[in-house]
Amino acid sequence: MNAALPAALAALAAYLLGSIPFGWLVGLAHGVDIRRAGSGNIGATNVLRVLGKKPGAFVFALDAAKGVAAVSLVPAAFAAAGAPLPAAAAVACAAAVVLGHSFPVFLGFKGGKGVATGLGIAVALVPHAALFAFALWLALFLATRYVSVASVAAAAFVAVAPWFLDPEAGRVALCAVSLLAALVVLKHRSNLLRLARGTENRFAFTERQKAALDAKRRT
């Protein structure tokens, strides 16, 4: 069988997997259309802000699992069905799952920003860089309380670091990871504009921080 057809079908499967809007579905389970609450984004950050820690963490885990599954389980399933895929097909699946998450066919192509899904891909393809990127994300989030700052910095790190930390991944995979990380940064362009204007939302960990944010919104 021509390898192009199984590879194309695998990429399509990865795209459809990425298009599953877990944030929206979890929101509906809590009686909320997450697209009409908070920032309107279906990603884990908005779910966390609107519904709380447990739903937000659950959506983050599910979105990350999409990335892992796209580059490991999808190719494995085709191989088990007797249609083994070339190594580059995993890279195509990685790109497809991020595109599915960011532009889901089930929600009119309006999706999330790809941070959690991108992390899942990085864990599967460039695990060393993924570990450091997550540590960087967590440190910056705790220090600044801006998810966008942490996410953009972590994505920028993943765009470069795997070339030094995970060279065994191969040039094709490394190029794909860098391009997908750049897409994550691009999806945060509105956040970067708000940061420049001083209007980006921060997370509040304490009652004092919540009160300060409420006071700022009222002014």
N, C-alpha and C positions, 0 to 999 in steps of 0.2 A: 504493500500500500504506500502511495506517495505520502511522505512525512508531513507535507504542507497541510493536508486536510486535517489530520489529528491535531496538529499544532494550532490551527485556526479554531477548531472546536474547543480545544483546551482554553484558549484565550477567551473565547465567548463564554465558556463556563465560569472562568475567573471573573469576567466582567459582571455576569449575572450574580455571582456570589458577592462581589463588591457592592452591587446595587441593593442588596438587602438592607433596608433602612432600620437598623436595630434601635437607634435613638428614637425614631418616630414610633416604632412599635412599642418600646418600653414606655414612652410617653402616653400612648393610647391606653396601655394597661393600667396607668395611673389616672386615667380620665383627662389627659392633657394632650392637645395637639402641639407638640414641641415647636412646630414651625410658626406658631402664633404666640409663643411665649419667650421671654428673655430676648436673646439676639435673633431668634428665629432659625438658628442653625440646628441641624439634627445630630451634631456630634456630641461626644461625651462631655465636653466643657459646658455646653448649654444645658444638658440634662443634669449635670451636677449643680449648676447654678439654680435651676428651676425646681428640681425634684429632690435634690440632696445627695449625700455621699454614696450611699449604697447603689441607687439606680445609676449614678454617674460612673462609678467604678465598674458596674456590670456592663454598661454600654461600652466603656473603654476596653474591657477584656474581650467582648464579642467582636468589636471592630478590629482589634489587634489579631484575634484569631482568624479573621478573614484573610489577613495578609499572610499568616503562616500557612493556612490551608491552601491558598492559591499557588504558592511556590513549592509545596511539598505534597499535599494530599491530591490535588488535581492531577499533576503529572503521574503520581503513583497509581491513581485510579485508571488512567488511560493505559499505563503499562500492564496493570492487572487484567485489563480487557483485551490484551493482545495487540495494543497499538502504542508501543513505547515511543516516547517523544525525544527529540534531540535536546541536549543540555540547554540550548538557547531558548527552548520553549518555556522554561521556568521564568526566564526574564520577561518574555512576552506576557506570561500570566501575571507577573508582578505589576507590569504596567497596566494591564487590563483591570486588575482588582482595584488599583488606586483610582483609575478613571471611573470605574463603576461606583466607588464610594463617593467620589467628588461630583459625578454627574450621573446619578442613578436613573435608570429608565423608568423605575416604578414611581418616581416622584417628580416627573417632568424635568429631569436632568438638573435638579437643584439639591445638592447634597452637602456633605461635610468637607472638612479641610484636609483630611487624609493623615493626620498626625498618628493616631492609633494604628491605622492600617499600615502606614509606612513603617511604624515601629515593628509590627509583626513581620513584615517583609525583611527588614534589617536583621531581626533575630534569626530568621531562617537563612539569609544569604551572607550577612556580614556580622556575626554574633559579637565579636570583640568591639567593633565600633558601636553596635547597638547598646552594649552594656555601658560604655562611657557616655553615650548620648543620653541614655535614661538618667544617669547620675547627674549630668549637666542640666538636663531639664528639671529634675527635682530640686537641685540646688538653687537654680535661678528662680523657680516658681516660689520656693519658700522665702528667698531673699527679697524678691520684688512684688510678689503676689499678682504678677501679670502672667497669665497662661500664654498669651501671645509672645511675650519676650522669651519665655522658656522654650516655646515650640519653634520659633524662628531660629533661635540660637542652636538648638539641638539639630534642626534640619540642616542648617549651614554646616555644622560639624560633620553630619553624616554625608554631606556632599563631598567632603574632602578626606576625612579620616580613614575610611575603608581602604583607600589606596596604599596606606602605610600599615594599617592594623590587620587587614584581611586580604592581602594580595593573592592568596590561594583561591579566592572566589573567582578569579578570572577577569579578563579585561571587559568582556561583554557585560557580565553581572555588575561590575564596578561602574561602568558607564551608565547602566540602567539605574542603579541606586543613586548616583549623582543627579541624574535628570529628574528622578522622582522626588528627591529631596528639594530640588529647585522648584518643582511644581508645588510642593507644600509651602515653601516660602512665598511663591506667587499668590497662592490662595489666601495668604494673610495680608495682602496689600491694604485692605481696608483697615485692618487692625494697626498696621504701621502708620497709616495716615492719622488714625485717632491718637496713637501714641505721640506723634509729632504735635498734635493739637492739644494734648493733655486731657483728652476726653475718653481714653480707653478705660474700660471697667477693670477694677481690681477685685480680687477675692478678699473676703473678710473672714479671718479666723477667730476673732474675739468679738465680744459684744461692743467693746470700745471702737474697734475698727468698723463694725457694722453701723454704729451710730455716726461715725465720721463720714462714712460713705453716704448715708441717708441725708446728713446735713449738706453735703456737697451737692447732692442731686436737687435739693430744694432751693439752692442758691442760683 
